[in-house]
C-alpha cells in the first residue's frame, strides 16, 4: 500500500508566486525574516507563512514588509506576475 503524502504548501497560485517573489527580494537584500517581522510589526511566522504561500498578506502588511526590504510593492507584484506559479 502506497503512503499518502499531503502537500502543506500550495503547488501554484498568486499566494505562492507573491511569497517566492518577496523571498527572492528579501534574500537579495540579505535581510532576515526576523528583521522583516520587527520592521513590519508582525510575527516572524507570519512572514514565513506568506513566503510559503500559505496565507495572503493584507495590503498594509504587504506595504510594511516591502518597506522593510526597501523594495516597492509594485516591484514584488511585477516579479510575482512573471512567476511560473502565477495563474
N, C-alpha and C positions, 0 to 999 in steps of 0.2 A: 504494500500500500504506500502510495506517494504522500509525503508530508505536505500539508497545505501551508504555503508561506503567505503571509499577509504583508502588503505594501503599506508602510507607515507614511511614506512621502508620496505626494501626487506624481503621476508619470508625466503630466503636462498641464498646461493651463496658464492663465495670467498670473496667478499667485506664484507658481514655480518660476516662471520667466522673470517676474519682478524680483523675487528673492535671489535668484542667481545673478541677475544684473547688479543688484545692490551689493551682494557679497564680493563680486569682482571689483567694483569701485572701492569698497572698504579695504580689501586686501591690497589693492594697488597703492592706497594711501598709508598702508601699514598701521591701520587703526584697529584695535581690538573690539570685540563685541561689548566688552565691559565698558570701554570708553564711550562707545556709541550710546549705550544704555544710560550712562551717567549724564551725558550731554543732552540726550533726548528725553530724559526723565521718564524712563520706562525700565522694566526688568530686563536683565540680560537674556533670560529665557524667551522673552517676547521677541527680541532681536533674532535669536536663533530660530524661533518658530516662523518668523517672517522670511528669513533667508532660506528656510527649507520648504517654503510654500505651503505651510500648514495653516496659516492664518493670513488674512488680508489686513494691512495696516490702515488705520483711519488716516484721513488726509493730513490732519495735524501731526500725527506721529510720523508719517512719511516725510513731511516737511522738516521736522526736527531731526530725524535720522539723517537726512541728506545734508542738512547744515552741519551735523556732527562730522561728516566726512568731507565737507567742503565741496559738494557737488550739487548742482541744480537738480531738483526732482525731474525736470524735463529731460535731462541727460540720461537718468536712470530709465525713464519711460521709453525713450528712443532706443536704448540698448535692449530693453525688455521686448519691444516690438520686433527687433531683429533676431530674437532668440528662436531657436528651433522648437522650444517648448511653448511659445506663444501661439494660441489658437483662436 
